[in-house]
């Protein structure tokens, strides 16, 4: 059983905790951390996306943020981002290798596997720019089916038209685009 801090609109814990399943059943505001793994290839920015396992409770089989997860009750966003990166992809990053680039809200209700899923999150966004070789990654099979490099701009353009292949959060991808465009 996983417990999360209930948080306010700015992402600050209120002092109350909630079971993850109940948070998603009732749409209670909680925190997550997302990490975008990027590289520059032939003058273009590419982003590593994970294909979600078909067993995932939301968006099974779609490409998503490089690494993402809930921030457990009592934990800090950076520590959670580092843990998720290690668990999902096998990347053992150091705190100074992640750059915090923004915060955004996720809020939606959608049915998956015959159940209503309510997501209500304040998400801290990080970027990881160290060299990554896909064949050297250790994927968490229960979470991640595969990973692939995609052109950042092509993903951004596609999600404006269709959400069939990608479930990446548009606001999170927008924060990443702004960050790389300022570099």
Steps between C-alpha positions, in 0.01 A plus 500: 500500500641837397426819694529851358505846653186698428624836378374851433491669159868598528604140569568547871391206719207581729604252770236246396576177315284283277514157342598528132199301381260726692678812368431382144149377576399834654731739310687624808788742429844339546857531365699334222846542351580470128843467338559568130813332364625697200788507253605712204536310174594670172384839625163369627385425852382146561308378801505146637144377551384184673224281362275425794436138589161363394441428871516868600180638653505804270604542135625143447712453187554873436827695497548720805752717685849346527446423868223606736344403827316592814687666783447277805377657823789667681730497195642789303450554124869473401552177695188355338613604152837330556332184636257474206782548248692214664197271540343548157809540279798390707659848483690567823512881484647736756296793634712754309425318171130591518395857426165619632334683209146565621176389659158438347158354581349180367124467532276255311245223534507204262390138498763224474439126534133575582577730796493878530848641571523856640838666484559821696869574541758773547799383297864603540689477170869411466730450203790252473757565224774245565580250221254208490526183291167317474665157485668567837177585683330260741127543451249431776285254303192547721500869404689540172462290185773680300670836454572696181653831399256741335551843348367746759332729244338208318347371825380850586337542157339155509337548842333817371314282248473151650547332837490149358871421533619741771358570845778743595354794691484798264584749777804298608620471141445874460722570802768280343468677161537841667804380692682361191410806291666724760823297497 
